[in-house]
Structures are given as C-alpha cells and as structure tokens.
Amino acid sequence: MPTFKAPIYKKRVDPTTSKPEVSYTFPVLFLTEEQGISFVAETKEGISLQALHACMLENGSWWNQFLHDFLMASSRFFSKPYTIDNINRIVKHTLSSNDNEMFPAYITLHPNTIQIINGQFVVNWEYTWEPMNIHIPDLEDEPTDKTESSSIPVSTGTVLTTELQELNMDQLPLNKNSTEETLEVDDLKKSYDKQLVREARLKAKLAMYKANHQLTKYYDKYAIDDISESESEEDTSEEDEEVEL
C-alpha cells in the first residue's frame, strides 16, 4: 500500500479566468518493492495518455485498490464520504515526460500526486523505464588463471612471448592418437543462450500475468466458471517446466 501524505494547501489566480482557485495536493509515496502498472512501449510516441488509459483498463483491480487505499487514508480531510465510483466519474490524468531514448522498453507507471482543484480530481503520473536489451558479458571480466605467465614453454625448447606472431598450422606437432580440437567458445555461447532464456522467461511471465488477470476479470464479470481445467493446464504447461541456469 502506498503512503498518502497530508494535503498541501495552495491558493492562486487562474491565468485564464482570472478567478481565484484553491488546490489541495496529496503526495503519493511508493516503496521500491511496491509494483505499479506496466506495459511495453515500442517507441517514445507509445508513452502517452492513451497508453496510460489502456494500461489502467487492463489493471482495473489495481486501480480500484489504489483509490480505495487513498479514500481510507484521506477520509478525514473530506466533508462527506466518497466512493470509488464517485472518483472514477470525475477523475482526470496527467503524465510526466522522460528523456529515455532506448526502445523497446518496459514502462512502469506510478501516481506521483493527487490534486483536487476547484472540485476536480486530478492524478499526476510518472514512470520509470527499463530498455529491453540483450546483455553479453564483457570478456575482460572473466576470471583468469593466476598461475598463467606471459610466456609458455613448448616442446621445441623455444618460448612463445606475448608478441603476436604468424602461426603455421603445418608446423604444429601432431599426435597420431589425438583428434582435431576446436577453439572453445562454449562459455560465451552458454552465457548468450542463458540471457536469451532469461528474456524469454520474463516475457512468458508477463504474458502469464496478463492471462491470469484477464481470467479474473472474466470471472468477476460473468460470475461463472465455464473454462475447463484442461484449457488452463494446456496454457500453463510450459510455465511449469523448470529451466536450470
């Protein structure tokens, strides 16, 4: 549950009507572990009030719980009790801008303040973003053998130095019982594949969350359970498989 601070009183003259107006601003504080509502934006233009409204519709239970918590925490400041339906009829929204330039990105939305201005209920939103990138570890950060030296003795009695020299494959000594060896790239490939699996699992969890939310909305709307367990099990069978990383 977010924390709702006491309202900040402010009086000013409306620049358009030249009439005095009174506003009460309630700061809203979210803890870092508390989740807001989120969606994926493909471009900067995808972060808009239309996207905010669509995200609120998909997360109706979250939004109604937020309003319920606000009314419970701030009821002493109002002259009469209000309901969630009262607020939803008059609420307006604003969305702050951000300078992120990397897309696509995960956008997480939080109400920052609630303002009551001349009887209007305005929720001011802000957002954080996380780019959807594939990260490949820096090879320079991989641990090296502390006993490795800058020169390596070979069977010919010479020493390979750190200087780069051309290698003649025909001059390499071969063991008739040995097989051809290839350069080891398994560690890098494994790290890359691991990141792909993490990205896929994250997208699968997001899809599963939306599916469960849609199912809950269906039950709430129609109050019947006419979706068989076989359908649910079929949809979630892949989620039950455990991937070791």
N, C-alpha and C positions, 0 to 999 in steps of 0.2 A: 504494500500500500504506500503510495507517495505521501509526502508531508506537505500539508497546506498551511502556509504562513498566514498570520493575521493580515487583513487588507490594508493597503496603503491609500490613504485618502488624498485626493488631489482635485483642485478646482481651477478651471481655466475658461477662457473665452473661445468659443468655436470660431475659427478663422473664416468659415463660410457664412454662418448665420449671425455672427457677432453676438451670440447669446451665451450666457454663462452655462457651463456644463460641469457636472460633478462625476468623478470616476473613482471606483474602488478597484485596486489591483491586488489579486491574490497570487503571490509567488508559489510555484509548484516545484518541489524538490524530489527527484528520483534518486534512489541509491543505485550504485553501479551494477548491482546484481539484479535489479528490477528491470524487467523487459517492457519495452514499448510495443508498438506495432511496426511491421516492416514489410518491405516489398523490394523487388529488383528493378532498378532503373537502367535502361539500355543507353540512354543519352541524358544530357543535362536538362533538355526540354521535358524529359519524363518525370522530373521532380516538380510537381505543380499541385494546385489546389484540387484539380480533378483527380489526380493520383491519390491525394490525401483522402478525398471523399470515398473513392473506390476501396481504399485500404480500410477505412472505418466501417464500410458496409460488410467487408469480409471478416472483420473483427468486432462485430456488434456487441458480443458479450463483454469483451474487454472494455469497450467504450462505455457501456451502461454501468459496469462495475466502477469505472473511474468517476462517473457522475454521482453514483451512489456514495462513494467514499467522500467526495467533495461536499455533498449535501449533509452528510453525517458530521463531518469535521467543522463545517462552517454555518450550521443551522442557527447558532446563537446570534449571528450577525444580521439575520433576515427578520423582517417584521411578521412574516407568516410562513408556514411550511410550503415548500415547493417539491414537486415530484420530477422524476426523470423525464416523463412525457412533457411536462411544462417546459423544461430546459430544451429538449430536442426540437420543440416548435419554434424557438426564437434564437437558437444558437447560431453564431457566425464564426468563421475560422480565418486565421491568417497564417502564413507560412514564411519563416525567415529564410533568407538565401544563404548559400555557402559557396566557397570558391573551389570546390573539388572539380578536377578536370579529368579524372580517370574513370572510364566506364567500360563495361557494365559494372555496377556496384550494388551492394546491399545497403538499403536505406532504412534506418531505424528512427521512428518518429516518437517524440515526447511532447506533451503540453508543457510549455515553459511558464506561462502566466494565464490567469483568467481575469478578464476585465469586465466590470459592469459599468457601462457608460450611458447615462440617461435611460436606464431601463433595458439597454441591450446587453446581451450575454455574449462576450467575445473570447474565444480561446486562441491564444497565440502559440503556435507550434514551432519547434526547432527540430533539427535532425542531425544525426551522425551518419557517416558513410564508411564503407569498407570495400575497396576495389576487389573484384573477382579476378585475381591473378594466380597464375601457376608459378610457384617458387621453386627454383632449382638451387640447391645448396652450393656455396662457394667452395671450390676445390681447395683453396688455400687454407680453409678452416679445418680440413680433415686432419686427424692426428697422424703424425709420422713417427717412425721408429727412432727413439733417441740414440740407439747404438749405430745408426746409419752414418757413415762418414762421406766425405766429398770424393773419395777415391775408392775404387773397387778392384781388388786383385783378380786377375784371370789366369787361366792355365798356361798361357804363353809366357808368363813372367813379367808382362807389361802391366801398366796401371791405367785405368780409364779415369781421366780427370773430369772436372766439371765443365771443361770446354766442349763445345759441340763439334763432333767430327762425323764425317760421312761414313755410313755403315755399309760394308759389302756383305750381302747375305751369303754369297758363295764361299766366303772365308770363315764362316762360323763352324766350329767343330760340332759334328753330329754324332749322336749315339744310335747305333743301328737298332737298339731295342726301344728307343723313345719314339713318341708320336709328335706330330706337329702341334705346337702350342700357339694359342692366340692371345692377343692383349686382353687383360682383364678389365672389362667395363661393367661388370655385374653390379658393383656398388653404386655407380652413378645411375645405371638403369633402374636398379631397385628403388633408389631414392626418388627418382622421377615417377615410377609407377606407383609408389606409395602416396605421392602427392595427388596423383590422378584419382586414386581410390578415396582419399580424404575429400576431394572436391565432389566426387560422385555421391559419397555418403551424406555430405552436407546438403546437396540438392535433394537427395532422397528423403532426408529428414524434414526438409522444408515442405516437400510435396506431401509427405505423410501428415504433417501438422495441418496443412490446408484441407486434406481429405477428412481428417477427424473433425475439424471444425465444421466442414460442410455437412457431415453426418449428424453432428449435434444440432445444427440449425434445422435439418430435415425433421429430426425427432421433435424438436421444440415446436415446429410449425404444424406438423400433422399428427403428433401425439400417437403414432403407431409405429410398430417395429416390423415392417414388412420387407426388410432387407435380410436375406438369409445369411447364416454364419459362413456358408461356403463362399459367398461372394466376398465377405470381409477377409476370410482366411486367404483366398486367392490373391487379393490385393496386397496383403501384408506379408505374404510368404517370404518374399525376398528380403524384407526388413528383419526377419528373424534369424537370417543367416549371419554368423559372426565372422568377421574378417580380422585376422591377426596381422597387426602391423608392428 
